[in-house]
Amino acid sequence: MDTLAWRKLQDAEDALGPFWSPDSRYLAFSVRNQLKKIDVAGGPPQSLCTVPGVSGSGAWGPDGVILFDATARQTPLTVVLNWQADLKK
């Protein structure tokens, strides 16, 4: 980010649990049962996957693996391994 000025991210009104991509280009967050990412330079969010319940905060590793907390009791910790391949389809 080249500026310290704040701005509203497009279509992220109900976002919860935001966390950064390793390169700080994207911000990941959950909206209802969707894990999404948004380019901080602009543009609409992209859905990465459907999550069981509402996602809490997460961590995005340099290899593309995302680990996040979901509120569903059966799946308290979830790993997204292949979301990049799904986005290329």
N, C-alpha and C positions, 0 to 999 in steps of 0.2 A: 504494500500500500504506500503510495507516494504522498498522501495527504492525511492530516489529522482531523479533517472535517468529517462529521457524521452524515450519513444518508440512510434512508429507508431502503431495505432490500425488497425487490419486487416479489409479491405474492408470498410473503413470509409472516403474515399477520399472526397466525396461531402457532408459530414455531416454539418448540421446547428443546431444552438440552443441547444447545449449540456446541460444536467443537470443530477445530481447524483441520484441514488437510495438512500433510507434512510440508508442502511447499507454500502454505498460506494463500493459495490461489482460490480455494473453495472453503465454504463454511457448510458443514453438515448439520442437520437438525431433524427433528421429527414433527410431523403434523398428523394428528390422530394416529392412524396405523401405518403411516408411510415414513420411511427414512428417506430424506432428500438431501441434495447438495445444491448449492448455488455459487456461481462464479462471482466473487466480490467485485469484479470489474463491471458487472452488469449482466442482465438477462434473467430469464425465468428459472425457477428451480427445476431440477430433474429428479424424478423419483428413482431411488436406488433399489428399494425392495419394500415389500409389505412386512410389517413386524407384528408379532403377537402381542396385542395390547398397545400401550403407548410407550415409546422409547424414552429413556432418560438420557443422560449424557453418554458420551462414547469417546473412543480413541481411534485415530486413523493412522496406521503404521505406514512406513515408507514403501513397503511392498504392496500397498493397496488393501491390506486386510483391515476391516473395521470391526471393532469390538464395542458392543453397547449393551446397556441395561434395558430390559423390557419389563413392564409392569405385570405381565401375565405370570401367574404363580408357577406354572409348569416350566417356564423358560426365563429364569432370572438373568442369565447372561447369554448373549447371542453373538455369533461371529458371522460376518458377511465375507465370504471368500472370493466369490467369482462375479461380483457386481459389474466389474469393468467389461467382462465378456458379454454380459447381458445387455449393457448399454450400446454395444457395437452392432447388435442385431438389427 
